[in-house]
Amino acid sequence: MSSIGNPAPDGGASWLSRRRLLALAATGAGVSVVSVTGLSLASESSGDDDGAPLVISLRDVRNGTIDVFSGESVRTITDKKLVDSLLRAAGR
Amino acid sequence: MSSHREAPEISKDPVADSSDLYAFISHDEPDSVTIIANYVPLQIPASGPNFFEFGDDVLYEIHIDTNGDARPDITYQFRFRTELRNNRTFLYNTGQIESLDSENWNRRQFYSVTRLDSRGKRTELAGRLQCPPCNVGTISIPDYAGLAEDAVHKLKSGEKVFAGQRADAFFVDLGSIFDLGTLRPFQNKHLVGQKLFNFAGKAVNATDRTNVHSIALQIPLHMVRRGGRNRVGVKDAGAVIGVWTSASRRQVEVRGKKGDGDVVVGPQVQVSRLGNPLFNEVIVPMAEKDKWNSLPPSEDKRFAEFVANPELAALLPVLYPGLFDNLAALNKTRQPRADLLAILLTGIPDGVIDGFQNSAGRVQADMLRLNTAVPPAAHENAFGVVGGDIAGFPNGRRIADDVVSISLRAIAGATVPLVDPRFKPDAAATAVEQGLSIKNVSAKLLGKFPFLPTPFDGLNNPS
């Protein structure tokens, strides 16, 4: 995984997998929810709360650009492999 | 209005909609500045069972620039949390509310106050302060004023704070102004009105008998002045502070299903902003208003063109034929309105008005600028600086200042001589007014913090 925004604190995929994942997959301007689990209010702080929900917005399919919203922060990453997985999950 | 529903998007989000901002030195606490930011405008007092409240999902902020760079040196953040006592009733209160800890008061709101310095360092000043209830009615709350007084909190750090419902003390004849720029006292001179009326009309206060939710702060002056100084001179740049308020929401919200909670996550995104009254309302074009609300004051140079040649200045000579000929001639020159650029975007520099300045820098930014060395006026003039009272708007803003009329006069050309002594304002420019005053607000201002009147109660309003 390469990062184009703020780097993941400990190297990308493991950082993502530690959190429950809410995935928003998008192509172009439209955004659709593909899976929602464990809904709850996210923590005000952007600390390392493993239980806090996390939202992914697939901003640019072609370039594999993903916005990862966690706590009060957003990080932008590029991960074409993850993009492919999300698109499959969305039935696309 | 001042900033009530002033932009397309925020008009659909009243909980985050800032409607008025005041900053002034009061007689009772001349060594402190009082700042009041109003939100949730146009509340009908009779609004049960779900009475108005702050948004638990909104970050409310009051920002203070102490060095003229249009960036916050001090920010106060307010976060609210609503709690239910009884989840088996539909009622806001199940009996009389006679104290803030009344068992009969079902839906209460608490808030935290956090102060940020210019480097973003956070200090939580209070974690769980209580708001007063809404003014349900005199049967539910027999002594509302006393109850609200108990909700004024003195912080250990020195500030006084209040957050809760108040009567809206802003006065404006909204119905006429947005009916093709009519001012009822001059309706018989209006382009269309002169065909309909042969008499001057009486203005109507459209916001009377409505409530708002206010966040009020009273801060010792040394805490907001550059260098922490207790005493400064009027000409000292360190005497001037710039104030604005903003409301923000988290960037992402995912609605829960089957009773699950929503997910609210991501950075705060600003959705509302307010410095000078009427700036976004009548200066910024509709197509740019939502963008303006999302930006900080340090970006306001991109809106300077609308201040330099305001649309309203071009409309006045058309709407009131023959009354604004000098203004029309000035408009034709297309010269940027240096008077308005100073008043709204940089502050009035030293040397323009005897014994006064409220400029702290050259950065063009819409902030409410207050020279904190100017003492409260012995006799307030509702026309503020335009009326010879330098303790009033646009030197900060007091609650009773007639900001609508002041802004009308300024845009009509009354303040051009400050920068061009050769210009002779039209007689109408120095006489035009909306025809209202604080006396047209059916509730009395308090003589002490938080100054805004007791909210109108639901039993008797509307009546």
Interface residues (C-beta under 8 A of the other chain):
Chain A: L22 L24 V33 V36 L39 S40 L41 A42 E44 A52 P53 L54 V55 S57 F69 S70 G71 E72 S73 V74
Chain B: R79 R250 Q251 V252 V254 G256 K257 D260 G261 D262 V263 V264 V265 G266 P267 Q268
